[in-house]
């Protein structure tokens, strides 16, 4: 699985980090993985089409 940190995914999809966090909160585009210790969000390449 190829995971991208939220900042890189933001640049790939041209969505702001703030928008991605909002989409996660509303269940529209949850991250593929959330680091349990830091809470940092990671997205899968396949999610770019949905974004």
C-alpha distance matrix in Angstrom:
0.0 3.8 6.2 9.9 12.9 15.4 17.8 15.7 14.5 18.2 19.3 17.0 18.3 21.7 21.7 23.1 21.5 24.4 23.6 19.9 21.3 24.0 21.7 19.8 23.2 24.4 21.4 20.9 17.4 15.9 13.0 9.6 10.5 13.9 14.9 17.9 20.1 20.0 18.9 16.8 14.5 11.0 9.9 7.2 8.6 9.8 11.9 13.9 16.0 17.0 17.9
3.8 0.0 3.8 6.8 10.3 12.9 14.8 12.3 11.5 15.3 16.0 13.8 15.5 18.8 19.1 20.5 19.0 22.2 21.6 18.2 19.9 22.7 20.7 19.1 22.7 24.0 21.5 20.5 16.8 15.8 12.5 10.0 10.9 13.9 14.9 18.3 20.0 19.3 18.3 15.6 13.3 9.5 8.3 5.9 6.5 9.1 10.9 12.0 14.7 16.1 16.3
6.2 3.8 0.0 3.8 6.8 9.4 11.7 9.9 9.0 12.7 14.0 12.4 14.0 16.9 16.7 17.6 15.7 18.9 18.6 15.1 16.4 19.5 17.8 16.1 19.5 21.2 19.0 18.3 14.5 13.2 9.6 7.8 8.1 10.7 11.7 15.3 17.0 15.8 14.8 11.9 9.6 5.8 5.3 4.7 6.7 9.6 10.1 11.3 14.5 15.2 14.8
9.9 6.8 3.8 0.0 3.8 6.4 8.0 6.1 5.8 9.4 10.5 9.6 11.5 14.0 13.9 14.5 12.7 16.1 16.2 12.9 14.5 17.8 16.5 15.3 18.7 20.5 18.9 17.9 14.1 13.2 9.8 9.4 9.7 11.2 12.3 16.1 17.2 15.3 14.2 10.8 8.6 5.3 5.2 6.3 7.3 10.7 10.3 10.5 14.1 14.9 13.6
12.9 10.3 6.8 3.8 0.0 3.8 5.5 5.6 6.2 8.5 10.3 10.7 12.3 13.9 13.2 12.8 10.3 13.6 14.5 11.4 12.3 15.9 15.5 14.0 17.0 19.4 18.3 17.7 14.2 12.9 9.5 10.3 9.6 9.8 10.5 14.2 14.9 12.4 11.4 7.7 6.3 4.6 6.4 9.1 10.6 13.7 12.5 12.5 16.3 16.5 14.5
15.4 12.9 9.4 6.4 3.8 0.0 3.8 5.6 5.0 5.9 8.7 9.8 10.4 11.5 10.0 9.3 6.6 9.9 10.7 7.8 8.9 12.4 12.2 11.3 14.1 16.4 15.9 15.1 11.9 11.1 8.5 10.6 10.5 10.3 11.8 15.1 15.9 13.0 11.2 7.8 5.7 5.7 6.6 10.0 11.4 13.9 11.8 11.6 15.2 14.9 12.3
17.8 14.8 11.7 8.0 5.5 3.8 0.0 3.8 5.5 5.0 6.5 8.8 10.1 10.2 9.6 8.4 6.4 10.1 11.5 9.7 11.0 14.3 14.6 14.3 16.9 19.1 19.0 17.9 14.9 14.7 12.3 14.2 14.2 13.8 14.7 18.0 18.3 15.0 13.9 10.3 9.3 9.1 9.9 12.7 13.2 16.1 14.2 13.0 16.6 16.8 13.9
15.7 12.3 9.9 6.1 5.6 5.6 3.8 0.0 3.8 5.3 5.2 6.2 8.7 9.7 10.3 10.3 9.4 13.1 13.7 11.6 13.7 16.7 16.3 16.1 19.2 21.0 20.3 18.9 15.5 15.6 12.9 14.0 14.5 15.0 16.0 19.6 20.1 17.3 16.2 12.5 10.9 9.3 9.2 11.0 10.7 13.9 12.8 11.2 14.9 15.8 13.3
14.5 11.5 9.0 5.8 6.2 5.0 5.5 3.8 0.0 3.8 5.4 5.0 6.1 8.2 8.2 9.2 8.5 12.1 11.6 9.1 11.8 14.5 13.3 13.4 16.8 18.1 17.2 15.4 12.0 12.5 10.2 11.6 12.8 13.9 15.7 19.2 20.4 17.8 16.0 12.6 9.9 8.1 6.7 8.5 8.2 10.9 9.2 7.7 11.4 12.1 9.6
18.2 15.3 12.7 9.4 8.5 5.9 5.0 5.3 3.8 0.0 3.8 5.5 5.4 5.6 5.1 5.6 5.8 9.2 8.9 7.5 10.4 12.6 12.2 13.0 15.9 17.2 17.1 15.1 12.3 13.4 11.9 14.1 15.3 15.6 17.6 20.8 21.8 18.7 16.8 13.5 11.2 10.6 9.6 11.8 11.5 13.7 11.4 9.4 12.6 12.8 9.5
19.3 16.0 14.0 10.5 10.3 8.7 6.5 5.2 5.4 3.8 0.0 3.8 5.5 5.0 6.9 7.7 8.8 12.2 12.0 11.1 14.1 16.2 15.7 16.8 19.7 20.8 20.7 18.4 15.7 16.9 15.2 16.9 18.1 18.7 20.3 23.7 24.4 21.3 19.8 16.4 14.4 13.2 12.1 13.6 12.4 14.9 13.3 10.6 13.6 14.7 11.6
17.0 13.8 12.4 9.6 10.7 9.8 8.8 6.2 5.0 5.5 3.8 0.0 3.8 5.7 8.0 10.2 11.2 14.5 13.5 12.0 15.3 17.3 16.0 17.0 20.3 21.0 20.2 17.7 14.8 16.2 14.5 15.6 17.4 18.8 20.6 24.2 25.3 22.6 20.9 17.4 14.9 12.9 10.8 11.4 9.3 11.7 10.7 7.6 10.4 12.3 9.8
18.3 15.5 14.0 11.5 12.3 10.4 10.1 8.7 6.1 5.4 5.5 3.8 0.0 3.8 5.4 8.5 10.2 12.9 11.0 9.9 13.6 14.9 13.2 14.8 18.1 18.3 17.7 14.8 12.3 14.5 13.6 15.2 17.5 18.8 21.2 24.5 26.0 23.2 21.0 17.9 15.0 13.5 11.0 11.8 10.1 11.3 9.4 6.1 8.4 9.5 6.5
21.7 18.8 16.9 14.0 13.9 11.5 10.2 9.7 8.2 5.6 5.0 5.7 3.8 0.0 3.8 6.5 9.3 11.5 10.0 10.2 13.7 14.7 13.9 16.0 18.7 19.0 19.1 16.3 14.3 16.6 16.0 18.1 20.0 20.7 23.0 26.1 27.2 24.2 22.0 19.0 16.5 15.8 13.9 15.2 13.7 15.1 13.0 9.9 11.8 12.5 9.0
21.7 19.1 16.7 13.9 13.2 10.0 9.6 10.3 8.2 5.1 6.9 8.0 5.4 3.8 0.0 3.8 6.6 8.2 6.3 6.8 10.2 10.9 10.3 12.6 15.1 15.4 15.9 13.4 11.6 13.9 13.7 16.5 18.2 18.6 21.0 23.9 25.1 22.0 19.6 17.0 14.4 14.4 12.8 14.8 14.2 15.3 12.4 10.1 12.1 11.7 7.9
23.1 20.5 17.6 14.5 12.8 9.3 8.4 10.3 9.2 5.6 7.7 10.2 8.5 6.5 3.8 0.0 3.8 5.2 5.1 6.4 8.7 9.8 10.6 12.5 14.3 15.4 16.5 14.6 13.0 14.5 14.2 17.3 18.4 18.0 20.0 22.7 23.5 20.1 17.9 15.4 13.6 14.4 13.7 16.4 16.5 17.9 14.9 13.2 15.6 14.8 11.0
21.5 19.0 15.7 12.7 10.3 6.6 6.4 9.4 8.5 5.8 8.8 11.2 10.2 9.3 6.6 3.8 0.0 3.8 5.4 5.1 6.2 8.6 9.8 10.6 12.4 14.3 15.2 14.2 12.2 12.7 12.0 15.2 15.6 14.7 16.5 19.1 19.7 16.4 14.2 11.7 10.3 11.7 11.9 15.1 15.9 17.7 14.6 13.7 16.6 15.6 12.1
24.4 22.2 18.9 16.1 13.6 9.9 10.1 13.1 12.1 9.2 12.2 14.5 12.9 11.5 8.2 5.2 3.8 0.0 3.8 5.5 5.2 6.3 8.7 9.9 10.7 12.5 14.3 13.5 12.5 13.2 13.4 17.0 17.4 16.1 18.1 20.0 20.7 17.4 14.9 13.4 12.2 14.2 14.5 17.8 18.9 20.2 16.8 16.1 18.5 16.9 13.4
23.6 21.6 18.6 16.2 14.5 10.7 11.5 13.7 11.6 8.9 12.0 13.5 11.0 10.0 6.3 5.1 5.4 3.8 0.0 3.8 5.4 5.0 6.1 8.5 9.8 10.5 12.1 10.6 9.9 11.6 12.5 16.1 17.3 16.7 19.3 21.3 22.6 19.6 16.7 15.1 13.0 14.5 13.8 16.7 17.4 18.1 14.5 13.8 15.6 13.7 10.3
19.9 18.2 15.1 12.9 11.4 7.8 9.7 11.6 9.1 7.5 11.1 12.0 9.9 10.2 6.8 6.4 5.1 5.5 3.8 0.0 3.8 5.4 5.0 6.2 8.7 9.9 10.4 9.1 7.3 8.4 8.8 12.3 13.5 13.2 16.0 18.3 19.9 17.1 14.0 12.2 9.6 10.8 10.1 13.1 14.4 15.1 11.5 11.4 13.7 11.8 8.8
21.3 19.9 16.4 14.5 12.3 8.9 11.0 13.7 11.8 10.4 14.1 15.3 13.6 13.7 10.2 8.7 6.2 5.2 5.4 3.8 0.0 3.8 5.5 5.0 6.2 8.7 9.8 10.0 8.7 8.5 9.1 12.9 13.2 11.9 14.5 16.2 17.6 14.8 11.6 10.7 8.8 11.3 11.6 15.1 17.0 17.8 14.2 14.7 17.1 14.9 12.2
24.0 22.7 19.5 17.8 15.9 12.4 14.3 16.7 14.5 12.6 16.2 17.3 14.9 14.7 10.9 9.8 8.6 6.3 5.0 5.4 3.8 0.0 3.8 5.3 5.1 6.2 8.6 8.5 8.8 9.6 11.4 15.2 16.0 14.9 17.8 19.1 20.7 18.2 14.8 14.3 12.4 14.6 14.4 17.5 19.1 19.3 15.6 16.0 17.7 15.0 12.4
21.7 20.7 17.8 16.5 15.5 12.2 14.6 16.3 13.3 12.2 15.7 16.0 13.2 13.9 10.3 10.6 9.8 8.7 6.1 5.0 5.5 3.8 0.0 3.8 5.5 5.2 6.1 4.9 5.3 7.0 9.5 13.0 14.6 14.4 17.7 19.3 21.4 19.2 15.7 14.9 12.2 13.6 12.5 15.1 16.6 16.2 12.4 13.2 14.5 11.5 9.5
19.8 19.1 16.1 15.3 14.0 11.3 14.3 16.1 13.4 13.0 16.8 17.0 14.8 16.0 12.6 12.5 10.6 9.9 8.5 6.2 5.0 5.3 3.8 0.0 3.8 5.4 5.1 6.0 5.2 4.4 6.9 10.4 11.5 11.0 14.4 15.6 18.0 16.2 12.5 12.2 9.5 11.4 11.0 13.8 16.1 15.9 12.3 13.9 15.7 12.8 11.3
23.2 22.7 19.5 18.7 17.0 14.1 16.9 19.2 16.8 15.9 19.7 20.3 18.1 18.7 15.1 14.3 12.4 10.7 9.8 8.7 6.2 5.1 5.5 3.8 0.0 3.8 5.6 7.8 8.5 7.7 10.3 13.7 14.2 12.9 16.0 16.4 18.6 16.9 13.1 13.8 12.0 14.5 14.6 17.5 19.9 19.6 16.1 17.6 19.2 16.1 14.6
24.4 24.0 21.2 20.5 19.4 16.4 19.1 21.0 18.1 17.2 20.8 21.0 18.3 19.0 15.4 15.4 14.3 12.5 10.5 9.9 8.7 6.2 5.2 5.4 3.8 0.0 3.8 5.6 7.9 8.5 11.9 15.0 16.3 15.7 19.1 19.6 22.1 20.5 16.7 17.1 14.8 16.7 16.0 18.4 20.5 19.5 15.9 17.5 18.3 14.8 13.7
21.4 21.5 19.0 18.9 18.3 15.9 19.0 20.3 17.2 17.1 20.7 20.2 17.7 19.1 15.9 16.5 15.2 14.3 12.1 10.4 9.8 8.6 6.1 5.1 5.6 3.8 0.0 3.8 5.8 5.9 9.6 12.2 13.9 14.0 17.6 18.4 21.3 20.1 16.3 16.5 13.8 15.0 14.0 15.8 18.1 16.8 13.4 15.6 16.3 12.7 12.5
20.9 20.5 18.3 17.9 17.7 15.1 17.9 18.9 15.4 15.1 18.4 17.7 14.8 16.3 13.4 14.6 14.2 13.5 10.6 9.1 10.0 8.5 4.9 6.0 7.8 5.6 3.8 0.0 3.8 6.3 9.8 12.3 14.8 15.5 19.2 20.6 23.4 21.8 18.1 17.6 14.4 15.0 13.1 14.6 16.2 14.7 11.1 12.8 13.1 9.4 9.2
17.4 16.8 14.5 14.1 14.2 11.9 14.9 15.5 12.0 12.3 15.7 14.8 12.3 14.3 11.6 13.0 12.2 12.5 9.9 7.3 8.7 8.8 5.3 5.2 8.5 7.9 5.8 3.8 0.0 3.8 6.5 9.0 11.7 12.7 16.4 18.3 21.0 19.4 15.9 14.8 11.3 11.4 9.3 11.0 12.7 11.6 8.0 9.9 11.0 7.8 7.3
15.9 15.8 13.2 13.2 12.9 11.1 14.7 15.6 12.5 13.4 16.9 16.2 14.5 16.6 13.9 14.5 12.7 13.2 11.6 8.4 8.5 9.6 7.0 4.4 7.7 8.5 5.9 6.3 3.8 0.0 3.8 6.6 8.5 9.3 13.1 14.7 17.6 16.3 12.8 12.1 8.8 9.4 8.3 10.3 13.1 12.5 9.3 11.8 13.5 10.8 10.4
13.0 12.5 9.6 9.8 9.5 8.5 12.3 12.9 10.2 11.9 15.2 14.5 13.6 16.0 13.7 14.2 12.0 13.4 12.5 8.8 9.1 11.4 9.5 6.9 10.3 11.9 9.6 9.8 6.5 3.8 0.0 3.8 5.4 6.7 10.3 12.6 15.4 14.0 10.9 9.5 5.9 5.6 5.0 7.6 10.8 11.1 8.5 11.0 13.5 11.7 11.0
9.6 10.0 7.8 9.4 10.3 10.6 14.2 14.0 11.6 14.1 16.9 15.6 15.2 18.1 16.5 17.3 15.2 17.0 16.1 12.3 12.9 15.2 13.0 10.4 13.7 15.0 12.2 12.3 9.0 6.6 3.8 0.0 3.8 7.1 10.2 12.7 15.7 15.0 12.4 11.0 7.8 6.0 5.0 5.8 9.5 9.7 8.3 11.4 13.8 12.5 12.8
10.5 10.9 8.1 9.7 9.6 10.5 14.2 14.5 12.8 15.3 18.1 17.4 17.5 20.0 18.2 18.4 15.6 17.4 17.3 13.5 13.2 16.0 14.6 11.5 14.2 16.3 13.9 14.8 11.7 8.5 5.4 3.8 0.0 3.8 6.5 9.0 12.0 11.6 9.4 8.4 6.1 5.2 6.7 8.4 12.1 13.1 11.8 14.5 17.2 16.1 15.8
13.9 13.9 10.7 11.2 9.8 10.3 13.8 15.0 13.9 15.6 18.7 18.8 18.8 20.7 18.6 18.0 14.7 16.1 16.7 13.2 11.9 14.9 14.4 11.0 12.9 15.7 14.0 15.5 12.7 9.3 6.7 7.1 3.8 0.0 3.8 6.0 8.8 8.2 5.7 5.6 4.6 6.1 8.9 11.5 15.1 16.3 14.6 16.9 19.8 18.4 17.5
14.9 14.9 11.7 12.3 10.5 11.8 14.7 16.0 15.7 17.6 20.3 20.6 21.2 23.0 21.0 20.0 16.5 18.1 19.3 16.0 14.5 17.8 17.7 14.4 16.0 19.1 17.6 19.2 16.4 13.1 10.3 10.2 6.5 3.8 0.0 3.8 5.6 5.6 5.0 5.3 6.6 8.0 11.4 13.8 17.3 19.0 17.6 19.7 22.9 21.8 20.8
17.9 18.3 15.3 16.1 14.2 15.1 18.0 19.6 19.2 20.8 23.7 24.2 24.5 26.1 23.9 22.7 19.1 20.0 21.3 18.3 16.2 19.1 19.3 15.6 16.4 19.6 18.4 20.6 18.3 14.7 12.6 12.7 9.0 6.0 3.8 0.0 3.8 5.8 5.5 7.9 9.6 11.5 14.7 17.1 20.7 22.0 20.5 22.8 25.8 24.3 23.5
20.1 20.0 17.0 17.2 14.9 15.9 18.3 20.1 20.4 21.8 24.4 25.3 26.0 27.2 25.1 23.5 19.7 20.7 22.6 19.9 17.6 20.7 21.4 18.0 18.6 22.1 21.3 23.4 21.0 17.6 15.4 15.7 12.0 8.8 5.6 3.8 0.0 3.8 6.0 8.2 11.1 13.2 16.8 19.4 22.8 24.6 23.1 25.0 28.3 27.0 25.7
20.0 19.3 15.8 15.3 12.4 13.0 15.0 17.3 17.8 18.7 21.3 22.6 23.2 24.2 22.0 20.1 16.4 17.4 19.6 17.1 14.8 18.2 19.2 16.2 16.9 20.5 20.1 21.8 19.4 16.3 14.0 15.0 11.6 8.2 5.6 5.8 3.8 0.0 3.8 5.3 8.9 11.5 15.1 18.2 21.3 23.4 21.6 23.1 26.4 25.3 23.5
18.9 18.3 14.8 14.2 11.4 11.2 13.9 16.2 16.0 16.8 19.8 20.9 21.0 22.0 19.6 17.9 14.2 14.9 16.7 14.0 11.6 14.8 15.7 12.5 13.1 16.7 16.3 18.1 15.9 12.8 10.9 12.4 9.4 5.7 5.0 5.5 6.0 3.8 0.0 3.8 6.4 9.6 12.9 16.2 19.4 21.1 18.9 20.6 23.7 22.2 20.6
16.8 15.6 11.9 10.8 7.7 7.8 10.3 12.5 12.6 13.5 16.4 17.4 17.9 19.0 17.0 15.4 11.7 13.4 15.1 12.2 10.7 14.3 14.9 12.2 13.8 17.1 16.5 17.6 14.8 12.1 9.5 11.0 8.4 5.6 5.3 7.9 8.2 5.3 3.8 0.0 3.8 6.7 10.2 13.6 16.5 18.6 16.6 17.8 21.3 20.2 18.3
14.5 13.3 9.6 8.6 6.3 5.7 9.3 10.9 9.9 11.2 14.4 14.9 15.0 16.5 14.4 13.6 10.3 12.2 13.0 9.6 8.8 12.4 12.2 9.5 12.0 14.8 13.8 14.4 11.3 8.8 5.9 7.8 6.1 4.6 6.6 9.6 11.1 8.9 6.4 3.8 0.0 3.8 6.8 10.3 13.3 15.1 12.9 14.3 17.6 16.4 14.8
11.0 9.5 5.8 5.3 4.6 5.7 9.1 9.3 8.1 10.6 13.2 12.9 13.5 15.8 14.4 14.4 11.7 14.2 14.5 10.8 11.3 14.6 13.6 11.4 14.5 16.7 15.0 15.0 11.4 9.4 5.6 6.0 5.2 6.1 8.0 11.5 13.2 11.5 9.6 6.7 3.8 0.0 3.8 6.9 9.9 12.0 10.5 12.0 15.4 14.9 13.6
9.9 8.3 5.3 5.2 6.4 6.6 9.9 9.2 6.7 9.6 12.1 10.8 11.0 13.9 12.8 13.7 11.9 14.5 13.8 10.1 11.6 14.4 12.5 11.0 14.6 16.0 14.0 13.1 9.3 8.3 5.0 5.0 6.7 8.9 11.4 14.7 16.8 15.1 12.9 10.2 6.8 3.8 0.0 3.8 6.6 8.4 6.8 8.4 11.7 11.3 10.5
7.2 5.9 4.7 6.3 9.1 10.0 12.7 11.0 8.5 11.8 13.6 11.4 11.8 15.2 14.8 16.4 15.1 17.8 16.7 13.1 15.1 17.5 15.1 13.8 17.5 18.4 15.8 14.6 11.0 10.3 7.6 5.8 8.4 11.5 13.8 17.1 19.4 18.2 16.2 13.6 10.3 6.9 3.8 0.0 3.8 5.4 5.5 7.5 10.3 10.8 11.0
8.6 6.5 6.7 7.3 10.6 11.4 13.2 10.7 8.2 11.5 12.4 9.3 10.1 13.7 14.2 16.5 15.9 18.9 17.4 14.4 17.0 19.1 16.6 16.1 19.9 20.5 18.1 16.2 12.7 13.1 10.8 9.5 12.1 15.1 17.3 20.7 22.8 21.3 19.4 16.5 13.3 9.9 6.6 3.8 0.0 3.8 5.4 5.7 8.3 10.0 10.3
9.8 9.1 9.6 10.7 13.7 13.9 16.1 13.9 10.9 13.7 14.9 11.7 11.3 15.1 15.3 17.9 17.7 20.2 18.1 15.1 17.8 19.3 16.2 15.9 19.6 19.5 16.8 14.7 11.6 12.5 11.1 9.7 13.1 16.3 19.0 22.0 24.6 23.4 21.1 18.6 15.1 12.0 8.4 5.4 3.8 0.0 3.8 5.4 6.3 7.8 9.4
11.9 10.9 10.1 10.3 12.5 11.8 14.2 12.8 9.2 11.4 13.3 10.7 9.4 13.0 12.4 14.9 14.6 16.8 14.5 11.5 14.2 15.6 12.4 12.3 16.1 15.9 13.4 11.1 8.0 9.3 8.5 8.3 11.8 14.6 17.6 20.5 23.1 21.6 18.9 16.6 12.9 10.5 6.8 5.5 5.4 3.8 0.0 3.8 5.5 5.3 6.3
13.9 12.0 11.3 10.5 12.5 11.6 13.0 11.2 7.7 9.4 10.6 7.6 6.1 9.9 10.1 13.2 13.7 16.1 13.8 11.4 14.7 16.0 13.2 13.9 17.6 17.5 15.6 12.8 9.9 11.8 11.0 11.4 14.5 16.9 19.7 22.8 25.0 23.1 20.6 17.8 14.3 12.0 8.4 7.5 5.7 5.4 3.8 0.0 3.8 5.4 5.0
16.0 14.7 14.5 14.1 16.3 15.2 16.6 14.9 11.4 12.6 13.6 10.4 8.4 11.8 12.1 15.6 16.6 18.5 15.6 13.7 17.1 17.7 14.5 15.7 19.2 18.3 16.3 13.1 11.0 13.5 13.5 13.8 17.2 19.8 22.9 25.8 28.3 26.4 23.7 21.3 17.6 15.4 11.7 10.3 8.3 6.3 5.5 3.8 0.0 3.8 5.4
17.0 16.1 15.2 14.9 16.5 14.9 16.8 15.8 12.1 12.8 14.7 12.3 9.5 12.5 11.7 14.8 15.6 16.9 13.7 11.8 14.9 15.0 11.5 12.8 16.1 14.8 12.7 9.4 7.8 10.8 11.7 12.5 16.1 18.4 21.8 24.3 27.0 25.3 22.2 20.2 16.4 14.9 11.3 10.8 10.0 7.8 5.3 5.4 3.8 0.0 3.8
17.9 16.3 14.8 13.6 14.5 12.3 13.9 13.3 9.6 9.5 11.6 9.8 6.5 9.0 7.9 11.0 12.1 13.4 10.3 8.8 12.2 12.4 9.5 11.3 14.6 13.7 12.5 9.2 7.3 10.4 11.0 12.8 15.8 17.5 20.8 23.5 25.7 23.5 20.6 18.3 14.8 13.6 10.5 11.0 10.3 9.4 6.3 5.0 5.4 3.8 0.0
